[in-house]
Amino acid sequence: MTHEETRERLIDLAYGELGPEDRRQVEGHVAGCVACAAELAAITGTRAAAGRLPDPGLPGGRDELVEAARRAVERPISIRRVAWARPAAWMAVAAVVVAVGGVTFRWLEAGPRREETLDRVVASAPAEQAAPARKTEAAPGAPRPAAAVPRQAEAAAPAGALASRERAARSEAGSASASGSQMDAMAAAPSRAKEASVFPPGVTGAFVSLDLGSGVYSRVNPAGCATRHSPFSTFKLPSSLIALQTGVVTDPDARWRWDAARYPPPSPAPGGDYVTLWKQDQDLRTALSRSIVWFFREVATKVGEPRMKQWLTTFDYGNEDVSGGLDRFWLGSSLRISPDEQVAFLARLQRGQLPVARKNLELVQEILTQDTGPGYRLVGKTGSSGDGEGWLVGWVETPGGGCAFALHLQAKGYDEMARVRPGLARGFLRQAGCLPP
């Protein structure tokens, strides 16, 4: 099936009107075509908007049309089959478009774009040929945009395996302060702050959590929360989603062969059995849970620089800089992200504000689940430089919505950092009300 033939059938796919064979062919093409995936997401979003209108009968006047559109946008999105006929749904949406000046057309656009309002965020997948937009620094004293009001996270997925200790390659790098719309929104949001003295002697760091229900931030060392660092292996979380969304990984259990010549084990070798695991063939499940660096270097190579840039722009992930080498830009190289920006990315991911298929997010959640207990599930990904710098980022899912969080540490060595990291993270999460006492 050609690209154009697939495009003509996207609307039928969105409404469940394809036979099994046609559906398989269209879904197979969409899995490997970012442009078609974006168009399908736009159609699905518009259909969902139509489903939130009160009934197929159109209101009579312009004021009533505007009010109907406002009510539709304010209602939370529910993934369900529209109960009334498809032609009527399109007629209702078309009428609202005419009345309010074409606002719904934004949902049909492809390309790396987000429309943020106080009620919702509309996201689309990065277009295959679109050049990524560059973020600009706000001048001192410039007007700041209003912050988006967070919404409650979606329901949890089944629990899975424990993410194990890993190390990434070490490289010298400085740090820069995060800026732009993410920081504007965080500055405007309510927060609770603590001083950095809560860290043990010889350890410095920063911690931030966001209550996904109330929108309240809790910070330890607020200045440190705004400082960018290399993400190291915490980038394997978005990298896994990019691999699944682009079709670079179609089967999470399919093994990739280790190439000893291209990817020799790290030297000096970390402790434990990491080198033994490194030398094995890997699939996405094992590579993510074991944090095997070579697998994700191969993922980045297969994704390619243009698509990787587009997805980092769509995710609004740190400074979005891949110039340090396609297969290593996140390993102490050009890509930088702050704890605040880590939390902003994870919060958007949990709220369904990024163009990521729910099944792909649930798979990553399953692999990275570290702990479960009465009324909560802790999902997290570690990262480190190997010389004392380390991360733990993730989210806690609870019936009330949960929290997104990020912890960044600097200690005298890896062993000291790894020793204090789990306890510090849990202590801060309890203080923030994200974990039970």
Residue, then its C-alpha position, 0 to 999 in steps of 0.5 A: m500500500t502506497h503512502e497516498e493510499t494509506r493517507e486516504r484510509l486514515i480516517d477509516l482507521a480512526y473510525g474503525e471501519l477497515g477490515p482486518e487485512d486493510r487495518r493491518q496494512v495501514e497500521g503497519h505503514v503508520a508505525g514507520c511513517v511519522a507524517c501519517a502518524a501525525e495525521l492520524a493523531a490529528i484525526t483522532g483528536t478532532r474526533a474526540a473533540a466532536g465526541r465531547l459536544p453535547d449532541p449532534g443537534l447544532p446550537g442556533g446562534r454564534d454565542e451558543l456555538v462558542e459556548a459549545a466549543r468552550r464546554a467541549v474543550e473543558r471536558p477531559i478527553s475520553i477515549r471511546r467510540v462516538a455514539w452518534a453518526r460520523p457525518a453528524a460529528w463532522m458537521a458539528v465540529a465544522a459548525v464550531v470551526v466556522a463560528v470561532g474562526g477555525v480554531t479546530f484547524r490547529w488539531l489537523e496540522a502536522g509538525p512539531r507543535r503544541e498549543e497550550t491553554l489553561d485547559r489542555v495541551v494539543a500535541s502532534a507528532p513531529a513531521e518527517q520533513a519539518a525543521p525543528a523550531r529553535k527555542t529562544e531565551a526571554a530577554p530580562g524583564a520581558p513579559r512571561p506567558a501564563a503557566a498551564v494548569p496541570r491535569q490529573a494523570e491517567a490510570a496506571a499500567p501493570a507493574g513490571a521488572l526492577a531497573s538495575r544499576e548502570r553506568a554511562a561513559r564519562s565526559e567533561a561538561g559544564s552546566a547552564s540554567a534552563s530557560g524558556s516556557q518551561m521555566d516560566a510555567m514553573a516559576a508561576a506555579p505554587s511550590r514548597a522549597k527546602e534548603a540544600s543542607v538536607f543532603p549528607p556531608g560530601v553530597t550536593g544535589a537538587f530535587v523537584s517533584l510535581d503533584l499532578g493533581s494539585g499542580v504544587y511543586s516541592r523543591v530541594n535547592p531550587a537553584g539547582c533544580a534550574t541547572r542543566h546537566s547531561p541526562f546520561s542514562t535517564f535519556k533511555l526513557p525518552s529514547s525508548l519511546i522514540a524507538l517505539q514511535t518511529g518503528v525502529v523497535t517494532d517488537p520489544d522482545a526482538r533481540w539485537r546482536w551485540d557487535a563487539a568491534r563497534y561496542p566494546p565494554p566500558s573501561p574501566a569496567p563497572g562492578g557487578d555483572y554489568v560487563t557480562l550483561w553488556k556482551q549479551d544480545q539485547d532486546l528493548r526490555t532487557a536493554l532498558s532494565r539493565s541500562i545497556v548503553w550500546f543498545f541505545r547508541e544503536v537505537a539513536t543511529k537507526v532513528g537518525e539525526p533529523r528525526m531525533k532532533q524533531w522528537l526532542t523538539t516535540f518533547d521540549y527536552g532540555n536544550e535539544d542539542v544532538s551536536g555532540g554525536l548521534d550515538r553519544f550526545w546524551l552521555g556527558s556531551s551536548l544534550r543538557i537538561s535540568p531537574d525542572e525540565q525533566v519533571a516538565f517532560l515527565a508530567r506532560l508524558q503522564r498527562g497524555q500531552l505528548p504524541v506517544a501511544r498509550k501502549n508504548l508508555e505502558l510498556v516503558q512503565e512496566i519495564l521501569t517499575q521499581d516498587t509497588g505498594p498499597g495505593y502507589r507504584l514507583v516508576g524510575k530511571t537512573g543515570s550516572s557519569g560513573d564518577g559521582e554524578g547521578w540521576l533518578v527520575g520518574w513518577v509515582e502513580t496513585p489513585g489521586g494522580g501521583c507525582a513526577f520527580a527528578l533527583h540530581l546528585q554529585a558525590k565524591g564517587y559513584d559508590e557513595m552516590a549510588r548508596v545514598r540515592p535511593g534513600l534520598a529520593r524516597g525521603f524527599l518523595r515522602q516529604a512531598g506527599c508523593l509516597p506514604p509515610 
